[in-house]
Amino acid sequence: RDITSLLAMRVLRGVESVVEKQGYMLMVCNCDRDPSKEQRYFDVLRSYGTDGILLFTTGHNDEIVAEVAAGGTPIVLIDQAVPGVDLDLVSTDNPAAVHEAVEHLLRNGYDDIGFFTDMISSTASRVERVEVFRAHLEKYPAVASRIYEADVRDDGQLDRALDDGSLPLGQRAV
């Protein structure tokens, strides 16, 4: 997906240290959320006879993921599943995490809660988190809630938006 995320950097660092001890090398392909670039990387990885793939999928090449997996290449998905394909998945329990965070804020008396996220449409896991946030706060009509999305690839965008009170990428009211 995008190797600049904190999650991706931590996962890649940990994986590199493990695979190196096993005599393997980690090859990183950053598709930067571009499904066509992700598809080209799959072509390259297949041509190299890659031993395995750790995948932060864009969610737009599910057929290719299924095809590569069916061809015998082990794939471990990170952060989001591929519907209809039985693969190992390392992910957060999004509903539980969102529920716990919202309940913590409510228990501590907050009545105006904002949910800040990278581009919602970029991954199914973000869509899931937002849906859980909305559904959970519907039970509390007295609590104001808003969802803000910002493209984290623009280093200063969120800071500028918070400073001037605008959130140009879609302040979304729940």
N, C-alpha and C positions, 0 to 999 in steps of 0.2 A: 504494500500500500504506500507508505511514506516513511522512510527510515528516520526522519527527523523527530518523530514523536518520542517522548520519554519512554513509553512502553517498549517501542521497537528497539531503541538503543540499549535498554537494559537486557532485553531478551537476547539480542544479537551478541552482546558482550558475554553473557552467560553461556550461550550455545557455543561460541567460539572457544571458550576455555575448555569445554567438555569435549568437543569434537577433535580438537588439537591433540588431546591426550590419547585419543583413539587412533591417531594417525591420519585423520582426515583434514581437509581444508574447507573453510567456510567461504563460499562465494556469495556476495551480496548483490542482489538486483533490486534497484529502487525504481519502481514504476511511477512513483509520485502521483498516485491515484488515477493514472491514465490506463484504462482497460486495454487499449490497443498496444501500449508499451508492455503491459503485463502479458499479453498474448505473445508478443515477440520474444519476451524472456522465456516463456514456456517452450517456444520453438528452439531457442538456443540451449536450454537446459536438457531437452530431449536429445538434441544432436550430440551433446557431450556425454551422454550416458550417465547422468547424475545419479548418485547413490541414494539420495533422498532429498525431499524438499520441505522446508519449514516455510509456511505461507501465511502472510498477512494479506488475504485476498481483497481485491477491489469489490468483489461481489458481482462482477459483470462477466466473468468467464467460467461460470459453473460447469458448462459442458466440457471445456478443456480440462478443468480440474478432474472431473469424473473420468475423462478419457485417459489422462496420465495415470491416475490411480488404478484404473482397470488394466493398464499396461504393466502394472507391477511395481511402479516407483512408489516407495513409501512417502506419504505426505502427512505432515502434522499441521493442522490449522491453528492459527493464533487469533484470538479475539472474536472470530465469527465463524459459524458453521456454513457449510455449503448444503443447501436443502437437497435431500434425496441421495446424498453421498455419505456412506458410513466411513468417516475418517476420525482419527484421534483429534481432539480439540482441547486446547489450553485457553481458558477464558475465565472471566469473572462471572459470578452469578449476578447479572445485571439487576434483575428484579429485587433480589435481597439487598444489594448494595444501595440502590436508590431508596428503597423502603427504609433501611436503617438510617441513611443520611437525613431523610425528611423527618422521620420520627425523632431523631436527635434534636433537630432544629425546633420542632413543635414542642417537645418536652422542655426546652430551654426558653420558651416564650416567644419565639419569632413568629410574626404574623404577616410577613412580607418576604417571600422566598424567591430568589432568582436561580435559575438553572443555566449555567454557562457551558457551552459546548463548541467543539469544532464543528465544521459543516455537517449538519444532521444527515443529509442525504448521502454522505460519503461512505457510511457503513451501516449494516443492519444492526450492529450492536448499539450505535448511537440512536437509531430509530427506536429500538427497544427501550433504552433508558428514558427517552423523552416520553414515550407512551406510558411507561410505568409512572413517571413523575406526574403526568397529567391525570392519570386515573387515580393515583393515590390522593392527590390534592383536591380532587372533586368531592371527596368525603368531608372536606373542611372548607365550606363556602365562605367563612369569615376570613380565611387566609388568602392574601393576595399572592399571586404567583405569576412569574413571567419566565419565558425561555428566551435566551439570547444565544445566537450563534455567530461565530466569527471565524474567519479563515486564519488558522494559527500559522500558516506559512507566511503571512504578512506580520512580521515581528512587532510592529508598532500599532497595528490596527485596533486591538482591544484597548490598549492604553489610551489612544487618541479618543476612542469612542466613550470610554469611561470618563475621561477628562472633560469632554464637551457635552456629555449627556446624550449623545446620539449613538445608536448601535446600528450602523448602516446596513449590516447584513441580515437584518430581519429581527428586530425585537418582535417576538411572537408572544402574544398574550395567550395564556391557557384558558 
